[in-house]
Amino acid sequence: RLTVRQLIGRLGGGRGHRTFAGTPEQVADAIQHWFQSGAADGFNIMPPVLPSGLDIFVDQVVPILQERGLFRREYAGRTLREHYGLAIPANSFEPVPQPG
């Protein structure tokens, strides 16, 4: 069983990614600090073990971020297009009406 220091050493070495480790509150604190200081405007979560590491993050860290207003509770739309408020493009396969 690795210590937190050993885990960070294994994950952080030469990969070019910022690694956060700690309690859910400590991880949420680090994410909040980076976001609010303008050091990051989003994060790619790369847990050390899949899928359980992602489940732990979603179940334990995301609710803290939601309580702090840093992570949405739901999307604005049902689709990505609706979420970003994008218009539906014309159907390029729809027949063009012919005059006469």
DSSP file (Angstrom, degrees, kcal/mol; ACC not computed):
  #  RESIDUE AA STRUCTURE BP1 BP2  ACC     N-H-->O    O-->H-N    N-H-->O    O-->H-N    TCO  KAPPA ALPHA  PHI   PSI    X-CA   Y-CA   Z-CA
    1    1 A R              0   0    0      0, 0.0     2,-0.2     0, 0.0     0, 0.0   0.000 360.0 360.0 360.0 126.9    0.0    0.0    0.0
    2    2 A L        -     0   0    0      1,-0.1     2,-0.1     2,-0.0     3,-0.0  -0.506 360.0-127.3 -83.2 147.2    1.5    3.3   -1.1
    3    3 A T     >  -     0   0    0     -2,-0.2     4,-2.5     1,-0.1     5,-0.2  -0.429  33.4-104.8 -78.3 167.4    1.6    6.5    1.0
    4    4 A V  H  > S+     0   0    0      1,-0.2     4,-2.6     2,-0.2     5,-0.2   0.914 123.6  52.3 -60.2 -42.5    0.2    9.7   -0.5
    5    5 A R  H  > S+     0   0    0      1,-0.2     4,-2.2     2,-0.2    -1,-0.2   0.910 110.7  46.9 -60.8 -43.2    3.8   10.9   -1.1
    6    6 A Q  H  > S+     0   0    0      2,-0.2     4,-2.1     1,-0.2    -1,-0.2   0.894 111.5  51.5 -66.1 -39.7    4.7    7.7   -2.9
    7    7 A L  H  X S+     0   0    0     -4,-2.5     4,-2.5     2,-0.2     5,-0.2   0.934 110.7  47.3 -62.7 -46.6    1.5    7.8   -5.0
    8    8 A I  H  X S+     0   0    0     -4,-2.6     4,-3.1     1,-0.2     5,-0.3   0.902 110.1  54.4 -61.6 -40.6    2.2   11.4   -6.0
    9    9 A G  H  X S+     0   0    0     -4,-2.2     4,-0.9    -5,-0.2    -1,-0.2   0.887 112.2  43.2 -60.3 -39.5    5.7   10.5   -6.9
   10   10 A R  H  < S+     0   0    0     -4,-2.1    -2,-0.2     2,-0.2    -1,-0.2   0.883 120.5  40.4 -74.0 -38.5    4.5    7.7   -9.2
   11   11 A L  H  < S+     0   0    0     -4,-2.5    -2,-0.2    -5,-0.2     6,-0.2   0.859 117.0  46.1 -79.2 -35.7    1.8    9.7  -10.8
   12   12 A G  H >X S+     0   0    0     -4,-3.1     3,-0.9    -5,-0.2     2,-0.6   0.671  77.0 116.8 -85.9 -17.4    3.5   13.1  -11.2
   13   13 A G  T 3< S-     0   0    0     -4,-0.9    -4,-0.0    -5,-0.3    -3,-0.0  -0.364  98.6 -32.4 -64.0 105.1    6.9   12.0  -12.6
   14   14 A G  T 34 S+     0   0    0     -2,-0.6    -1,-0.3     1,-0.1    -2,-0.1   0.545 103.8 112.8  72.3   8.8    7.3   13.4  -16.1
   15   15 A R  T <4 S-     0   0    0     -3,-0.9    -2,-0.1     2,-0.2    -1,-0.1   0.643  74.4-132.7 -91.4 -13.2    3.7   13.4  -17.1
   16   16 A G     <  +     0   0    0     -4,-0.5     2,-0.4     1,-0.2    -3,-0.1   0.675  64.9 118.5  75.7  16.5    3.3   17.1  -17.3
   17   17 A H        -     0   0    0     -5,-0.2     2,-0.4    -6,-0.2    -1,-0.2  -0.894  68.6-115.9-117.4 146.5    0.0   17.2  -15.3
   18   18 A R        -     0   0    0     -2,-0.4     2,-0.5    -3,-0.1    -6,-0.0  -0.663  33.7-152.4 -76.3 131.7   -0.8   18.8  -12.0
   19   19 A T        -     0   0    0     -2,-0.4     2,-0.4     2,-0.0    -7,-0.0  -0.930  10.5-167.5-113.2 128.3   -1.6   16.1   -9.4
   20   20 A F        +     0   0    0     -2,-0.5     2,-0.3     2,-0.0     7,-0.1  -0.934  12.6 169.6-110.5 136.6   -3.9   16.6   -6.5
   21   21 A A        +     0   0    0     -2,-0.4     2,-0.3     5,-0.1    -2,-0.0  -0.993  28.1  73.3-143.4 146.8   -4.1   14.0   -3.7
   22   22 A G  S    S-     0   0    0     -2,-0.3    -2,-0.0     4,-0.0     0, 0.0  -0.966  82.1 -22.4 149.3-162.7   -5.7   14.2   -0.3
   23   23 A T     >  -     0   0    0     -2,-0.3     4,-2.5     1,-0.1     5,-0.2  -0.301  69.5-102.0 -70.6 163.6   -9.1   14.1    1.3
   24   24 A P  H  > S+     0   0    0      0, 0.0     4,-2.5     0, 0.0     5,-0.2   0.896 125.8  51.4 -54.1 -39.5  -12.1   15.0   -0.8
   25   25 A E  H  > S+     0   0    0      2,-0.2     4,-2.6     1,-0.2     5,-0.1   0.899 109.4  49.4 -64.8 -40.6  -12.1   18.4    0.9
   26   26 A Q  H  > S+     0   0    0      2,-0.2     4,-2.2     1,-0.2    -1,-0.2   0.897 112.0  47.7 -66.5 -40.1   -8.4   19.0    0.2
   27   27 A V  H  X S+     0   0    0     -4,-2.5     4,-2.4     2,-0.2    -2,-0.2   0.929 113.0  48.4 -65.9 -44.3   -8.8   18.0   -3.5
   28   28 A A  H  X S+     0   0    0     -4,-2.5     4,-2.7    -5,-0.2    -2,-0.2   0.901 110.3  52.6 -61.7 -40.7  -11.9   20.4   -3.7
   29   29 A D  H  X S+     0   0    0     -4,-2.6     4,-2.6     2,-0.2    -1,-0.2   0.918 110.2  47.7 -59.5 -44.5   -9.8   23.1   -2.0
   30   30 A A  H  X S+     0   0    0     -4,-2.2     4,-2.4     2,-0.2     5,-0.2   0.915 113.0  47.5 -65.4 -43.6   -7.0   22.7   -4.5
   31   31 A I  H  X S+     0   0    0     -4,-2.4     4,-2.4     2,-0.2     5,-0.2   0.928 113.2  49.2 -62.3 -44.8   -9.4   22.8   -7.5
   32   32 A Q  H  X S+     0   0    0     -4,-2.7     4,-3.0    -5,-0.2     5,-0.3   0.918 110.8  50.2 -61.4 -44.2  -11.2   25.8   -6.1
   33   33 A H  H  X S+     0   0    0     -4,-2.6     4,-1.9     1,-0.2     6,-0.3   0.940 112.5  45.6 -60.7 -48.5   -7.9   27.6   -5.5
   34   34 A W  H  <>S+     0   0    0     -4,-2.4     5,-1.6     2,-0.2     6,-1.3   0.904 117.0  45.3 -62.8 -41.4   -6.6   27.0   -9.1
   35   35 A F  H ><5S+     0   0    0     -4,-2.4     3,-1.2    -5,-0.2    -2,-0.2   0.952 115.4  44.4 -68.4 -49.9   -9.9   28.0  -10.6
   36   36 A Q  H 3<5S+     0   0    0     -4,-3.0    -1,-0.2     1,-0.3    -2,-0.2   0.747 110.8  54.4 -71.8 -22.8  -10.5   31.1   -8.6
   37   37 A S  T 3<5S-     0   0    0     -4,-1.9    -1,-0.3    -5,-0.3    -2,-0.2   0.511 114.8-115.7 -85.9  -3.6   -6.9   32.3   -9.0
   38   38 A G  T < 5S+     0   0    0     -3,-1.2    -3,-0.2    -4,-0.3    -2,-0.1   0.568  82.7 122.1  82.9   9.2   -7.2   32.1  -12.8
   39   39 A A  S   <S+     0   0    0     -5,-1.6     2,-0.3    -6,-0.3    -4,-0.2   0.723  82.0  13.6 -75.6 -20.4   -4.6   29.3  -13.0
   40   40 A A        -     0   0    0     -6,-1.3    -2,-0.3    -5,-0.2    -1,-0.2  -0.991  49.0-166.3-152.6 146.0   -7.1   27.0  -14.7
   41   41 A D  S    S+     0   0    0     -2,-0.3     2,-0.3     1,-0.3    -6,-0.1   0.323  82.2   1.9-113.5   5.1  -10.6   27.3  -16.3
   42   42 A G        -     0   0    0      2,-0.0     2,-0.4     0, 0.0    -1,-0.3  -0.957  66.6-131.6-175.9 168.8  -11.3   23.6  -16.3
   43   43 A F        -     0   0    0     -2,-0.3     2,-0.6    -3,-0.1    -3,-0.0  -0.990   5.8-145.3-138.4 142.7   -9.8   20.2  -15.3
   44   44 A N        -     0   0    0     -2,-0.4     2,-0.6     2,-0.0    -2,-0.0  -0.951  26.8-142.6-102.4 117.3   -9.3   16.8  -16.9
   45   45 A I        +     0   0    0     -2,-0.6     9,-0.0     1,-0.1    -2,-0.0  -0.712  23.3 176.3 -87.0 122.7   -9.7   14.2  -14.2
   46   46 A M        -     0   0    0     -2,-0.6    -1,-0.1     7,-0.0     4,-0.0  -0.733  13.2-163.2-127.0  80.7   -7.3   11.3  -14.5
   47   47 A P        -     0   0    0      0, 0.0     7,-0.1     0, 0.0     6,-0.1  -0.264  25.8-123.8 -65.9 153.0   -7.8    9.0  -11.6
   48   48 A P  S    S+     0   0    0      0, 0.0     2,-0.4     0, 0.0     0, 0.0   0.743  97.5  34.7 -69.0 -22.0   -5.0    6.5  -10.9
   49   49 A V  S  > S-     0   0    0      2,-0.1     4,-1.6     0, 0.0     5,-0.5  -0.999  90.1-114.1-135.4 133.6   -7.5    3.5  -11.1
   50   50 A L  T  4 S-     0   0    0     -2,-0.4    -4,-0.0     2,-0.2     0, 0.0  -0.922  81.3  -3.5-116.2 145.3  -10.5    3.2  -13.4
   51   51 A P  T  > S+     0   0    0      0, 0.0     4,-2.2     0, 0.0     3,-0.5  -0.991 130.2  51.4 -89.6  -7.1  -13.4    3.1  -13.0
   52   52 A S  H  > S+     0   0    0      1,-0.2     4,-2.4     2,-0.2    -2,-0.2   0.845 106.7  55.4 -62.3 -35.4  -13.4    3.1   -9.2
   53   53 A G  H  X S+     0   0    0     -4,-1.6     4,-1.9     1,-0.2    -1,-0.2   0.887 109.7  46.5 -64.4 -37.8  -11.2    6.2   -9.0
   54   54 A L  H  > S+     0   0    0     -3,-0.5     4,-2.8    -5,-0.5     5,-0.2   0.893 110.4  53.3 -69.6 -39.9  -13.6    8.2  -11.1
   55   55 A D  H  X S+     0   0    0     -4,-2.2     4,-2.8     1,-0.2     5,-0.2   0.911 108.5  50.3 -59.6 -42.5  -16.5    6.9   -9.0
   56   56 A I  H  X>S+     0   0    0     -4,-2.4     4,-2.4     2,-0.2     5,-0.5   0.926 111.5  48.1 -62.4 -44.8  -14.8    8.1   -5.9
   57   57 A F  I  X>S+     0   0    0     -4,-1.9     5,-2.0     1,-0.2     4,-2.0   0.941 115.0  44.8 -60.7 -48.0  -14.2   11.6   -7.4
   58   58 A V  I  <5S+     0   0    0     -4,-2.8    -2,-0.2     1,-0.2    -1,-0.2   0.901 118.9  42.2 -64.2 -41.9  -17.8   11.9   -8.6
   59   59 A D  I  <5S+     0   0    0     -4,-2.8    -1,-0.2    -5,-0.2    -2,-0.2   0.789 130.0  22.3 -77.5 -28.4  -19.3   10.6   -5.3
   60   60 A Q  I  <5S+     0   0    0     -4,-2.4     4,-0.4    -5,-0.2    -3,-0.2   0.791 128.7  32.5-113.1 -35.7  -17.0   12.5   -2.9
   61   61 A V  I  X<S+     0   0    0     -4,-2.0     4,-2.2    -5,-0.5     3,-0.5   0.882 109.8  59.6 -92.6 -43.6  -15.4   15.6   -4.5
   62   62 A V  H  ><S+     0   0    0     -5,-2.0     4,-2.6     1,-0.2     5,-0.2   0.897 102.0  53.9 -56.8 -44.6  -18.1   16.7   -7.0
   63   63 A P  H  > S+     0   0    0      0, 0.0     4,-2.3     0, 0.0    -1,-0.2   0.877 108.8  50.1 -59.4 -34.6  -20.8   17.2   -4.2
   64   64 A I  H  > S+     0   0    0     -3,-0.5     4,-1.5    -4,-0.4    -2,-0.2   0.929 111.3  47.9 -66.1 -44.7  -18.4   19.5   -2.4
   65   65 A L  H  <>S+     0   0    0     -4,-2.2     5,-3.0     1,-0.2     6,-0.7   0.872 111.0  51.9 -64.1 -36.2  -17.7   21.5   -5.5
   66   66 A Q  H ><5S+     0   0    0     -4,-2.6     3,-1.5     4,-0.2    -1,-0.2   0.911 106.4  53.0 -65.8 -42.4  -21.5   21.7   -6.2
   67   67 A E  H 3<5S+     0   0    0     -4,-2.3    -1,-0.2     1,-0.3    -2,-0.2   0.836 110.0  49.4 -60.4 -32.3  -22.1   23.0   -2.6
   68   68 A R  T 3<5S-     0   0    0     -4,-1.5    -1,-0.3    -5,-0.1    -2,-0.2   0.425 117.6-114.0 -87.4   0.1  -19.5   25.7   -3.3
   69   69 A G  T < 5S+     0   0    0     -3,-1.5    -3,-0.2    -4,-0.2    -2,-0.1   0.734  87.3 113.8  75.1  22.7  -21.1   26.7   -6.6
   70   70 A L  S   <S+     0   0    0     -5,-3.0     2,-0.4     1,-0.2    -4,-0.2   0.470  70.4  44.6-104.4  -5.1  -18.1   25.5   -8.7
   71   71 A F  S    S-     0   0    0     -6,-0.7    -2,-0.2    -5,-0.1    -1,-0.2  -0.993  87.8-112.3-143.0 131.8  -19.7   22.5  -10.4
   72   72 A R        -     0   0    0     -2,-0.4     3,-0.1     1,-0.1    -6,-0.1  -0.195   9.0-152.7 -63.7 151.6  -23.1   22.4  -12.1
   73   73 A R  S    S-     0   0    0      1,-0.3     2,-0.3    -7,-0.1    -1,-0.1   0.677  80.2  -2.0 -93.9 -24.1  -26.0   20.4  -10.7
   74   74 A E  S    S-     0   0    0      0, 0.0    -1,-0.3     0, 0.0     2,-0.2  -0.977  77.9-100.2-158.3 165.1  -27.6   20.0  -14.1
   75   75 A Y        -     0   0    0     -2,-0.3     5,-0.0     2,-0.1     8,-0.0  -0.558  25.4-125.8 -89.3 155.7  -27.2   21.1  -17.7
   76   76 A A  S    S+     0   0    0     -2,-0.2     2,-0.2     7,-0.1    -1,-0.1   0.813  91.9  21.2 -69.4 -31.0  -29.1   23.9  -19.4
   77   77 A G  S    S-     0   0    0      2,-0.2    -2,-0.1     1,-0.1     6,-0.1  -0.778  76.4-115.9-131.4 174.6  -30.3   21.6  -22.2
   78   78 A R  S    S+     0   0    0     -2,-0.2     2,-0.3     2,-0.0    -1,-0.1   0.743  99.3  40.4 -83.4 -24.3  -30.8   18.0  -23.0
   79   79 A T  S  > S-     0   0    0      1,-0.1     4,-2.6    -3,-0.0    -2,-0.2  -0.774  88.0-111.9-119.9 165.3  -28.2   18.0  -25.8
   80   80 A L  H  > S+     0   0    0     -2,-0.3     4,-2.0     2,-0.2     6,-0.2   0.898 119.9  54.6 -61.2 -40.0  -24.8   19.6  -26.2
   81   81 A R  H  4>S+     0   0    0      1,-0.2     5,-2.7     2,-0.2     4,-0.4   0.929 111.1  44.2 -59.5 -46.4  -26.2   21.8  -28.9
   82   82 A E  H >45S+     0   0    0      3,-0.2     3,-1.0     1,-0.2    -2,-0.2   0.891 109.2  57.4 -65.4 -39.6  -29.0   23.0  -26.5
   83   83 A H  H 3<5S+     0   0    0     -4,-2.6    -1,-0.2     1,-0.3    -2,-0.2   0.887 113.4  39.0 -59.4 -39.9  -26.5   23.5  -23.6
   84   84 A Y  T 3<5S-     0   0    0     -4,-2.0    -1,-0.3    -5,-0.1    -2,-0.2   0.421 112.3-118.8 -91.6   1.2  -24.4   25.9  -25.7
   85   85 A G  T < 5 +     0   0    0     -3,-1.0     2,-0.3    -4,-0.4    -3,-0.2   0.827  54.7 163.5  68.4  32.0  -27.5   27.6  -27.2
   86   86 A L      < -     0   0    0     -5,-2.7    -1,-0.2    -6,-0.2    -2,-0.1  -0.641  37.7-118.0 -87.6 140.3  -26.6   26.6  -30.8
   87   87 A A        -     0   0    0     -2,-0.3    -1,-0.1     1,-0.1    -5,-0.0  -0.362  30.3-106.6 -70.4 153.3  -29.1   26.7  -33.6
   88   88 A I        -     0   0    0     -2,-0.1    -1,-0.1     1,-0.1     3,-0.1  -0.726  40.2-126.4 -80.5 123.5  -30.1   23.6  -35.4
   89   89 A P        -     0   0    0      0, 0.0    -1,-0.1     0, 0.0     3,-0.0  -0.277  31.5 -88.7 -69.8 157.3  -28.5   23.7  -38.9
   90   90 A A        -     0   0    0      1,-0.1     2,-0.7     2,-0.1     3,-0.0  -0.335  46.7-104.0 -61.8 146.0  -30.6   23.2  -42.0
   91   91 A N    >   -     0   0    0      1,-0.2     3,-1.3    -3,-0.1    -1,-0.1  -0.640  27.2-160.1 -74.8 112.5  -31.0   19.6  -43.1
   92   92 A S  T 3  S+     0   0    0     -2,-0.7    -1,-0.2     1,-0.2    -2,-0.1   0.610  89.9  55.0 -71.7 -10.3  -28.7   19.3  -46.1
   93   93 A F  T 3  S+     0   0    0      2,-0.1    -1,-0.2    -3,-0.0    -2,-0.1   0.479  80.0 109.5 -99.7  -4.5  -30.6   16.2  -47.2
   94   94 A E  S <  S-     0   0    0     -3,-1.3    -4,-0.0     1,-0.1     2,-0.0  -0.548  79.9-107.5 -72.9 132.9  -34.0   17.9  -47.3
   95   95 A P        -     0   0    0      0, 0.0    -1,-0.1     0, 0.0    -2,-0.1  -0.326  28.7-123.6 -62.6 140.3  -35.2   18.3  -50.8
   96   96 A V        -     0   0    0      1,-0.1     2,-0.1    -3,-0.0     0, 0.0  -0.724  30.8-111.4 -83.9 127.9  -35.2   21.9  -52.1
   97   97 A P        -     0   0    0      0, 0.0    -1,-0.1     0, 0.0     0, 0.0  -0.368  30.7-140.0 -61.6 135.3  -38.6   23.0  -53.3
   98   98 A Q        -     0   0    0     -2,-0.1     2,-0.0     1,-0.1     0, 0.0  -0.788  19.5-111.1 -97.8 138.3  -38.7   23.5  -57.1
   99   99 A P              0   0    0      0, 0.0    -1,-0.1     0, 0.0     0, 0.0  -0.344 360.0 360.0 -65.9 147.5  -40.6   26.4  -58.6
  100  100 A G              0   0    0     -2,-0.0    -2,-0.0     0, 0.0     0, 0.0   0.432 360.0 360.0  89.2 360.0  -43.7   25.7  -60.6
